[in-house]
Amino acid sequence: MKYRPCTGGCTHEGSHCNGCGRSHEEVSELNKMVKELAGYCKKMDYKNTDDFANSVATGIYYKLEALNK
């Protein structure tokens, strides 16, 4: 399956978003993870939020690389 990012045309009817085509369950789970990461960043009072976000993205990339070996 290929990930499809949000296009801004979100819908809540049916089982899938008409904007990105992802299931509402997938969208909800990802939103929950992002909310938790944002909450952690706020709790730690990081001032360099761009560095935090980039570090998380890089960490995910390397974890996926390791899982795919």
PDB file of N, CA, C and O in Angstrom:
ATOM      1  N   MET A   1       0.852  -1.170   0.000  1.00  0.00           N
ATOM      2  CA  MET A   1       0.000   0.000   0.000  1.00  0.00           C
ATOM      3  C   MET A   1       0.898   1.234   0.000  1.00  0.00           C
ATOM      4  O   MET A   1       1.945   1.242   0.648  1.00  0.00           O
ATOM      5  N   LYS A   2       0.500   2.251  -0.709  1.00  0.00           N
ATOM      6  CA  LYS A   2       1.252   3.500  -0.758  1.00  0.00           C
ATOM      7  C   LYS A   2       0.531   4.549   0.084  1.00  0.00           C
ATOM      8  O   LYS A   2      -0.683   4.722  -0.025  1.00  0.00           O
ATOM      9  N   TYR A   3       1.295   5.249   0.928  1.00  0.00           N
ATOM     10  CA  TYR A   3       0.725   6.305   1.770  1.00  0.00           C
ATOM     11  C   TYR A   3       0.302   7.485   0.903  1.00  0.00           C
ATOM     12  O   TYR A   3       1.019   7.891  -0.012  1.00  0.00           O
ATOM     13  N   ARG A   4      -0.857   8.017   1.202  1.00  0.00           N
ATOM     14  CA  ARG A   4      -1.343   9.213   0.510  1.00  0.00           C
ATOM     15  C   ARG A   4      -1.549  10.315   1.540  1.00  0.00           C
ATOM     16  O   ARG A   4      -2.364  10.171   2.451  1.00  0.00           O
ATOM     17  N   PRO A   5      -0.814  11.416   1.401  1.00  0.00           N
ATOM     18  CA  PRO A   5      -0.951  12.507   2.374  1.00  0.00           C
ATOM     19  C   PRO A   5      -2.283  13.232   2.227  1.00  0.00           C
ATOM     20  O   PRO A   5      -2.966  13.120   1.209  1.00  0.00           O
ATOM     21  N   CYS A   6      -2.628  13.970   3.263  1.00  0.00           N
ATOM     22  CA  CYS A   6      -3.854  14.763   3.262  1.00  0.00           C
ATOM     23  C   CYS A   6      -3.801  15.794   2.139  1.00  0.00           C
ATOM     24  O   CYS A   6      -2.763  16.405   1.885  1.00  0.00           O
ATOM     25  N   THR A   7      -4.935  15.975   1.475  1.00  0.00           N
ATOM     26  CA  THR A   7      -5.024  16.960   0.394  1.00  0.00           C
ATOM     27  C   THR A   7      -5.867  18.162   0.792  1.00  0.00           C
ATOM     28  O   THR A   7      -6.037  19.097   0.010  1.00  0.00           O
ATOM     29  N   GLY A   8      -6.392  18.132   2.011  1.00  0.00           N
ATOM     30  CA  GLY A   8      -7.224  19.230   2.484  1.00  0.00           C
ATOM     31  C   GLY A   8      -8.690  19.087   2.124  1.00  0.00           C
ATOM     32  O   GLY A   8      -9.496  19.938   2.499  1.00  0.00           O
ATOM     33  N   GLY A   9      -9.055  18.043   1.412  1.00  0.00           N
ATOM     34  CA  GLY A   9     -10.443  17.827   1.026  1.00  0.00           C
ATOM     35  C   GLY A   9     -11.105  16.773   1.879  1.00  0.00           C
ATOM     36  O   GLY A   9     -11.794  15.895   1.360  1.00  0.00           O
ATOM     37  N   CYS A  10     -10.907  16.846   3.178  1.00  0.00           N
ATOM     38  CA  CYS A  10     -11.367  15.812   4.104  1.00  0.00           C
ATOM     39  C   CYS A  10     -12.883  15.635   4.096  1.00  0.00           C
ATOM     40  O   CYS A  10     -13.645  16.601   4.062  1.00  0.00           O
ATOM     41  N   THR A  11     -13.289  14.370   4.128  1.00  0.00           N
ATOM     42  CA  THR A  11     -14.702  14.024   4.272  1.00  0.00           C
ATOM     43  C   THR A  11     -14.815  12.998   5.389  1.00  0.00           C
ATOM     44  O   THR A  11     -13.852  12.299   5.703  1.00  0.00           O
ATOM     45  N   HIS A  12     -15.985  12.913   5.980  1.00  0.00           N
ATOM     46  CA  HIS A  12     -16.183  11.996   7.107  1.00  0.00           C
ATOM     47  C   HIS A  12     -17.251  10.946   6.818  1.00  0.00           C
ATOM     48  O   HIS A  12     -17.526  10.097   7.667  1.00  0.00           O
ATOM     49  N   GLU A  13     -17.846  10.991   5.649  1.00  0.00           N
ATOM     50  CA  GLU A  13     -18.874  10.027   5.283  1.00  0.00           C
ATOM     51  C   GLU A  13     -18.213   8.761   4.752  1.00  0.00           C
ATOM     52  O   GLU A  13     -17.093   8.792   4.243  1.00  0.00           O
ATOM     53  N   GLY A  14     -18.924   7.656   4.881  1.00  0.00           N
ATOM     54  CA  GLY A  14     -18.426   6.386   4.361  1.00  0.00           C
ATOM     55  C   GLY A  14     -17.252   5.859   5.165  1.00  0.00           C
ATOM     56  O   GLY A  14     -17.026   6.268   6.304  1.00  0.00           O
ATOM     57  N   SER A  15     -16.510   4.945   4.557  1.00  0.00           N
ATOM     58  CA  SER A  15     -15.390   4.318   5.266  1.00  0.00           C
ATOM     59  C   SER A  15     -14.047   4.966   4.944  1.00  0.00           C
ATOM     60  O   SER A  15     -13.072   4.753   5.664  1.00  0.00           O
ATOM     61  N   HIS A  16     -13.986   5.759   3.867  1.00  0.00           N
ATOM     62  CA  HIS A  16     -12.737   6.377   3.439  1.00  0.00           C
ATOM     63  C   HIS A  16     -12.934   7.870   3.156  1.00  0.00           C
ATOM     64  O   HIS A  16     -14.017   8.312   2.772  1.00  0.00           O
ATOM     65  N   CYS A  17     -11.871   8.619   3.354  1.00  0.00           N
ATOM     66  CA  CYS A  17     -11.882  10.048   3.050  1.00  0.00           C
ATOM     67  C   CYS A  17     -11.867  10.221   1.531  1.00  0.00           C
ATOM     68  O   CYS A  17     -11.075   9.578   0.843  1.00  0.00           O
ATOM     69  N   ASN A  18     -12.719  11.069   1.016  1.00  0.00           N
ATOM     70  CA  ASN A  18     -12.739  11.320  -0.424  1.00  0.00           C
ATOM     71  C   ASN A  18     -11.570  12.190  -0.860  1.00  0.00           C
ATOM     72  O   ASN A  18     -11.236  12.228  -2.044  1.00  0.00           O
ATOM     73  N   GLY A  19     -10.942  12.891   0.084  1.00  0.00           N
ATOM     74  CA  GLY A  19      -9.802  13.744  -0.251  1.00  0.00           C
ATOM     75  C   GLY A  19      -8.538  12.943  -0.510  1.00  0.00           C
ATOM     76  O   GLY A  19      -7.944  13.048  -1.583  1.00  0.00           O
ATOM     77  N   CYS A  20      -8.121  12.137   0.471  1.00  0.00           N
ATOM     78  CA  CYS A  20      -6.850  11.398   0.358  1.00  0.00           C
ATOM     79  C   CYS A  20      -7.051   9.928   0.027  1.00  0.00           C
ATOM     80  O   CYS A  20      -6.118   9.261  -0.420  1.00  0.00           O
ATOM     81  N   GLY A  21      -8.256   9.417   0.240  1.00  0.00           N
ATOM     82  CA  GLY A  21      -8.538   8.016  -0.051  1.00  0.00           C
ATOM     83  C   GLY A  21      -8.193   7.051   1.072  1.00  0.00           C
ATOM     84  O   GLY A  21      -8.423   5.848   0.952  1.00  0.00           O
ATOM     85  N   ARG A  22      -7.635   7.579   2.178  1.00  0.00           N
ATOM     86  CA  ARG A  22      -7.293   6.707   3.303  1.00  0.00           C
ATOM     87  C   ARG A  22      -8.549   6.390   4.110  1.00  0.00           C
ATOM     88  O   ARG A  22      -9.518   7.149   4.102  1.00  0.00           O
ATOM     89  N   SER A  23      -8.513   5.256   4.805  1.00  0.00           N
ATOM     90  CA  SER A  23      -9.653   4.902   5.651  1.00  0.00           C
ATOM     91  C   SER A  23      -9.724   5.882   6.815  1.00  0.00           C
ATOM     92  O   SER A  23      -8.709   6.443   7.227  1.00  0.00           O
ATOM     93  N   HIS A  24     -10.913   6.081   7.333  1.00  0.00           N
ATOM     94  CA  HIS A  24     -11.077   6.980   8.481  1.00  0.00           C
ATOM     95  C   HIS A  24     -10.331   6.430   9.692  1.00  0.00           C
ATOM     96  O   HIS A  24      -9.845   7.197  10.523  1.00  0.00           O
ATOM     97  N   GLU A  25     -10.239   5.103   9.796  1.00  0.00           N
ATOM     98  CA  GLU A  25      -9.490   4.485  10.889  1.00  0.00           C
ATOM     99  C   GLU A  25      -8.004   4.847  10.780  1.00  0.00           C
ATOM    100  O   GLU A  25      -7.377   5.200  11.779  1.00  0.00           O
ATOM    101  N   GLU A  26      -7.447   4.761   9.578  1.00  0.00           N
ATOM    102  CA  GLU A  26      -6.036   5.104   9.367  1.00  0.00           C
ATOM    103  C   GLU A  26      -5.780   6.569   9.701  1.00  0.00           C
ATOM    104  O   GLU A  26      -4.809   6.894  10.384  1.00  0.00           O
ATOM    105  N   VAL A  27      -6.648   7.448   9.220  1.00  0.00           N
ATOM    106  CA  VAL A  27      -6.511   8.881   9.486  1.00  0.00           C
ATOM    107  C   VAL A  27      -6.564   9.141  10.988  1.00  0.00           C
ATOM    108  O   VAL A  27      -5.768   9.916  11.517  1.00  0.00           O
ATOM    109  N   SER A  28      -7.498   8.495  11.669  1.00  0.00           N
ATOM    110  CA  SER A  28      -7.663   8.676  13.108  1.00  0.00           C
ATOM    111  C   SER A  28      -6.433   8.207  13.883  1.00  0.00           C
ATOM    112  O   SER A  28      -5.974   8.893  14.796  1.00  0.00           O
ATOM    113  N   GLU A  29      -5.900   7.036  13.520  1.00  0.00           N
ATOM    114  CA  GLU A  29      -4.720   6.503  14.215  1.00  0.00           C
ATOM    115  C   GLU A  29      -3.511   7.410  14.025  1.00  0.00           C
ATOM    116  O   GLU A  29      -2.766   7.662  14.973  1.00  0.00           O
ATOM    117  N   LEU A  30      -3.314   7.901  12.805  1.00  0.00           N
ATOM    118  CA  LEU A  30      -2.184   8.788  12.544  1.00  0.00           C
ATOM    119  C   LEU A  30      -2.352  10.107  13.292  1.00  0.00           C
ATOM    120  O   LEU A  30      -1.393  10.630  13.860  1.00  0.00           O
ATOM    121  N   ASN A  31      -3.571  10.641  13.291  1.00  0.00           N
ATOM    122  CA  ASN A  31      -3.826  11.881  14.032  1.00  0.00           C
ATOM    123  C   ASN A  31      -3.528  11.709  15.518  1.00  0.00           C
ATOM    124  O   ASN A  31      -3.001  12.621  16.154  1.00  0.00           O
ATOM    125  N   LYS A  32      -3.858  10.553  16.071  1.00  0.00           N
ATOM    126  CA  LYS A  32      -3.593  10.282  17.486  1.00  0.00           C
ATOM    127  C   LYS A  32      -2.092  10.294  17.764  1.00  0.00           C
ATOM    128  O   LYS A  32      -1.643  10.891  18.742  1.00  0.00           O
ATOM    129  N   MET A  33      -1.313   9.630  16.894  1.00  0.00           N
ATOM    130  CA  MET A  33       0.142   9.595  17.085  1.00  0.00           C
ATOM    131  C   MET A  33       0.751  10.989  16.971  1.00  0.00           C
ATOM    132  O   MET A  33       1.621  11.354  17.763  1.00  0.00           O
ATOM    133  N   VAL A  34       0.302  11.762  15.997  1.00  0.00           N
ATOM    134  CA  VAL A  34       0.822  13.118  15.813  1.00  0.00           C
ATOM    135  C   VAL A  34       0.472  13.983  17.017  1.00  0.00           C
ATOM    136  O   VAL A  34       1.301  14.760  17.491  1.00  0.00           O
ATOM    137  N   LYS A  35      -0.754  13.846  17.512  1.00  0.00           N
ATOM    138  CA  LYS A  35      -1.177  14.616  18.685  1.00  0.00           C
ATOM    139  C   LYS A  35      -0.310  14.273  19.893  1.00  0.00           C
ATOM    140  O   LYS A  35       0.073  15.161  20.654  1.00  0.00           O
ATOM    141  N   GLU A  36      -0.001  12.986  20.070  1.00  0.00           N
ATOM    142  CA  GLU A  36       0.851  12.565  21.186  1.00  0.00           C
ATOM    143  C   GLU A  36       2.261  13.135  21.054  1.00  0.00           C
ATOM    144  O   GLU A  36       2.840  13.590  22.041  1.00  0.00           O
ATOM    145  N   LEU A  37       2.813  13.114  19.849  1.00  0.00           N
ATOM    146  CA  LEU A  37       4.151  13.678  19.635  1.00  0.00           C
ATOM    147  C   LEU A  37       4.158  15.186  19.867  1.00  0.00           C
ATOM    148  O   LEU A  37       5.092  15.718  20.466  1.00  0.00           O
ATOM    149  N   ALA A  38       3.125  15.874  19.396  1.00  0.00           N
ATOM    150  CA  ALA A  38       3.032  17.320  19.613  1.00  0.00           C
ATOM    151  C   ALA A  38       2.897  17.624  21.098  1.00  0.00           C
ATOM    152  O   ALA A  38       3.498  18.576  21.595  1.00  0.00           O
ATOM    153  N   GLY A  39       2.114  16.822  21.806  1.00  0.00           N
ATOM    154  CA  GLY A  39       1.959  17.000  23.249  1.00  0.00           C
ATOM    155  C   GLY A  39       3.270  16.794  23.987  1.00  0.00           C
ATOM    156  O   GLY A  39       3.573  17.518  24.935  1.00  0.00           O
ATOM    157  N   TYR A  40       4.049  15.807  23.554  1.00  0.00           N
ATOM    158  CA  TYR A  40       5.352  15.554  24.169  1.00  0.00           C
ATOM    159  C   TYR A  40       6.283  16.743  23.937  1.00  0.00           C
ATOM    160  O   TYR A  40       6.988  17.173  24.850  1.00  0.00           O
ATOM    161  N   CYS A  41       6.283  17.262  22.733  1.00  0.00           N
ATOM    162  CA  CYS A  41       7.117  18.421  22.401  1.00  0.00           C
ATOM    163  C   CYS A  41       6.742  19.613  23.274  1.00  0.00           C
ATOM    164  O   CYS A  41       7.614  20.331  23.762  1.00  0.00           O
ATOM    165  N   LYS A  42       5.457  19.817  23.465  1.00  0.00           N
ATOM    166  CA  LYS A  42       4.984  20.921  24.308  1.00  0.00           C
ATOM    167  C   LYS A  42       5.353  20.683  25.770  1.00  0.00           C
ATOM    168  O   LYS A  42       5.793  21.605  26.457  1.00  0.00           O
ATOM    169  N   LYS A  43       5.176  19.446  26.250  1.00  0.00           N
ATOM    170  CA  LYS A  43       5.505  19.110  27.636  1.00  0.00           C
ATOM    171  C   LYS A  43       6.982  19.369  27.928  1.00  0.00           C
ATOM    172  O   LYS A  43       7.333  19.852  29.005  1.00  0.00           O
ATOM    173  N   MET A  44       7.841  19.046  26.966  1.00  0.00           N
ATOM    174  CA  MET A  44       9.276  19.247  27.133  1.00  0.00           C
ATOM    175  C   MET A  44       9.669  20.712  26.917  1.00  0.00           C
ATOM    176  O   MET A  44      10.807  21.104  27.176  1.00  0.00           O
ATOM    177  N   ASP A  45       8.717  21.510  26.441  1.00  0.00           N
ATOM    178  CA  ASP A  45       8.922  22.940  26.194  1.00  0.00           C
ATOM    179  C   ASP A  45      10.066  23.197  25.206  1.00  0.00           C
ATOM    180  O   ASP A  45      10.846  24.136  25.365  1.00  0.00           O
ATOM    181  N   TYR A  46      10.145  22.334  24.178  1.00  0.00           N
ATOM    182  CA  TYR A  46      11.162  22.527  23.146  1.00  0.00           C
ATOM    183  C   TYR A  46      10.886  23.831  22.400  1.00  0.00           C
ATOM    184  O   TYR A  46       9.752  24.099  22.005  1.00  0.00           O
ATOM    185  N   LYS A  47      11.908  24.621  22.216  1.00  0.00           N
ATOM    186  CA  LYS A  47      11.775  25.876  21.465  1.00  0.00           C
ATOM    187  C   LYS A  47      12.063  25.657  19.982  1.00  0.00           C
ATOM    188  O   LYS A  47      11.597  26.412  19.129  1.00  0.00           O
ATOM    189  N   ASN A  48      12.838  24.613  19.688  1.00  0.00           N
ATOM    190  CA  ASN A  48      13.206  24.301  18.302  1.00  0.00           C
ATOM    191  C   ASN A  48      12.326  23.160  17.772  1.00  0.00           C
ATOM    192  O   ASN A  48      12.801  22.054  17.516  1.00  0.00           O
ATOM    193  N   THR A  49      11.048  23.459  17.619  1.00  0.00           N
ATOM    194  CA  THR A  49      10.082  22.429  17.225  1.00  0.00           C
ATOM    195  C   THR A  49      10.385  21.853  15.847  1.00  0.00           C
ATOM    196  O   THR A  49      10.083  20.688  15.587  1.00  0.00           O
ATOM    197  N   ASP A  50      10.973  22.647  14.964  1.00  0.00           N
ATOM    198  CA  ASP A  50      11.318  22.128  13.643  1.00  0.00           C
ATOM    199  C   ASP A  50      12.381  21.036  13.752  1.00  0.00           C
ATOM    200  O   ASP A  50      12.316  20.033  13.041  1.00  0.00           O
ATOM    201  N   ASP A  51      13.354  21.227  14.637  1.00  0.00           N
ATOM    202  CA  ASP A  51      14.371  20.194  14.845  1.00  0.00           C
ATOM    203  C   ASP A  51      13.754  18.930  15.440  1.00  0.00           C
ATOM    204  O   ASP A  51      14.124  17.820  15.057  1.00  0.00           O
ATOM    205  N   PHE A  52      12.818  19.093  16.374  1.00  0.00           N
ATOM    206  CA  PHE A  52      12.138  17.941  16.966  1.00  0.00           C
ATOM    207  C   PHE A  52      11.383  17.167  15.887  1.00  0.00           C
ATOM    208  O   PHE A  52      11.513  15.946  15.791  1.00  0.00           O
ATOM    209  N   ALA A  53      10.594  17.873  15.076  1.00  0.00           N
ATOM    210  CA  ALA A  53       9.802  17.218  14.032  1.00  0.00           C
ATOM    211  C   ALA A  53      10.705  16.512  13.023  1.00  0.00           C
ATOM    212  O   ALA A  53      10.413  15.389  12.611  1.00  0.00           O
ATOM    213  N   ASN A  54      11.786  17.155  12.628  1.00  0.00           N
ATOM    214  CA  ASN A  54      12.715  16.541  11.680  1.00  0.00           C
ATOM    215  C   ASN A  54      13.397  15.320  12.283  1.00  0.00           C
ATOM    216  O   ASN A  54      13.621  14.329  11.588  1.00  0.00           O
ATOM    217  N   SER A  55      13.727  15.383  13.563  1.00  0.00           N
ATOM    218  CA  SER A  55      14.356  14.254  14.243  1.00  0.00           C
ATOM    219  C   SER A  55      13.403  13.064  14.322  1.00  0.00           C
ATOM    220  O   SER A  55      13.818  11.922  14.124  1.00  0.00           O
ATOM    221  N   VAL A  56      12.140  13.325  14.607  1.00  0.00           N
ATOM    222  CA  VAL A  56      11.137  12.256  14.649  1.00  0.00           C
ATOM    223  C   VAL A  56      11.002  11.620  13.264  1.00  0.00           C
ATOM    224  O   VAL A  56      10.972  10.395  13.143  1.00  0.00           O
ATOM    225  N   ALA A  57      10.922  12.448  12.226  1.00  0.00           N
ATOM    226  CA  ALA A  57      10.797  11.923  10.864  1.00  0.00           C
ATOM    227  C   ALA A  57      12.008  11.074  10.492  1.00  0.00           C
ATOM    228  O   ALA A  57      11.860  10.006   9.897  1.00  0.00           O
ATOM    229  N   THR A  58      13.203  11.542  10.841  1.00  0.00           N
ATOM    230  CA  THR A  58      14.419  10.791  10.555  1.00  0.00           C
ATOM    231  C   THR A  58      14.436   9.477  11.332  1.00  0.00           C
ATOM    232  O   THR A  58      14.831   8.439  10.801  1.00  0.00           O
ATOM    233  N   GLY A  59      14.008   9.528  12.590  1.00  0.00           N
ATOM    234  CA  GLY A  59      13.949   8.314  13.402  1.00  0.00           C
ATOM    235  C   GLY A  59      13.014   7.281  12.809  1.00  0.00           C
ATOM    236  O   GLY A  59      13.327   6.091  12.791  1.00  0.00           O
ATOM    237  N   ILE A  60      11.873   7.728  12.328  1.00  0.00           N
ATOM    238  CA  ILE A  60      10.915   6.817  11.688  1.00  0.00           C
ATOM    239  C   ILE A  60      11.547   6.191  10.446  1.00  0.00           C
ATOM    240  O   ILE A  60      11.436   4.985  10.225  1.00  0.00           O
ATOM    241  N   TYR A  61      12.203   7.010   9.647  1.00  0.00           N
ATOM    242  CA  TYR A  61      12.849   6.514   8.427  1.00  0.00           C
ATOM    243  C   TYR A  61      13.851   5.405   8.751  1.00  0.00           C
ATOM    244  O   TYR A  61      13.830   4.344   8.127  1.00  0.00           O
ATOM    245  N   TYR A  62      14.727   5.653   9.728  1.00  0.00           N
ATOM    246  CA  TYR A  62      15.746   4.657  10.073  1.00  0.00           C
ATOM    247  C   TYR A  62      15.145   3.398  10.698  1.00  0.00           C
ATOM    248  O   TYR A  62      15.641   2.297  10.461  1.00  0.00           O
ATOM    249  N   LYS A  63      14.093   3.546  11.484  1.00  0.00           N
ATOM    250  CA  LYS A  63      13.419   2.365  12.047  1.00  0.00           C
ATOM    251  C   LYS A  63      12.822   1.516  10.924  1.00  0.00           C
ATOM    252  O   LYS A  63      12.906   0.288  10.958  1.00  0.00           O
ATOM    253  N   LEU A  64      12.221   2.170   9.935  1.00  0.00           N
ATOM    254  CA  LEU A  64      11.642   1.436   8.808  1.00  0.00           C
ATOM    255  C   LEU A  64      12.720   0.742   7.987  1.00  0.00           C
ATOM    256  O   LEU A  64      12.529  -0.386   7.533  1.00  0.00           O
ATOM    257  N   GLU A  65      13.850   1.412   7.797  1.00  0.00           N
ATOM    258  CA  GLU A  65      14.967   0.794   7.076  1.00  0.00           C
ATOM    259  C   GLU A  65      15.415  -0.479   7.790  1.00  0.00           C
ATOM    260  O   GLU A  65      15.650  -1.504   7.150  1.00  0.00           O
ATOM    261  N   ALA A  66      15.530  -0.413   9.105  1.00  0.00           N
ATOM    262  CA  ALA A  66      15.955  -1.576   9.887  1.00  0.00           C
ATOM    263  C   ALA A  66      14.920  -2.699   9.814  1.00  0.00           C
ATOM    264  O   ALA A  66      15.284  -3.872   9.726  1.00  0.00           O
ATOM    265  N   LEU A  67      13.636  -2.348   9.850  1.00  0.00           N
ATOM    266  CA  LEU A  67      12.577  -3.360   9.785  1.00  0.00           C
ATOM    267  C   LEU A  67      12.528  -4.049   8.422  1.00  0.00           C
ATOM    268  O   LEU A  67      12.128  -5.209   8.322  1.00  0.00           O
ATOM    269  N   ASN A  68      12.931  -3.337   7.381  1.00  0.00           N
ATOM    270  CA  ASN A  68      12.861  -3.873   6.021  1.00  0.00           C
ATOM    271  C   ASN A  68      14.081  -4.698   5.630  1.00  0.00           C
ATOM    272  O   ASN A  68      14.153  -5.184   4.502  1.00  0.00           O
ATOM    273  N   LYS A  69      15.035  -4.867   6.533  1.00  0.00           N
ATOM    274  CA  LYS A  69      16.238  -5.665   6.215  1.00  0.00           C
ATOM    275  C   LYS A  69      15.959  -7.133   6.406  1.00  0.00           C
ATOM    276  O   LYS A  69      16.842  -7.963   6.191  1.00  0.00           O
TER     277      LYS A  69
END
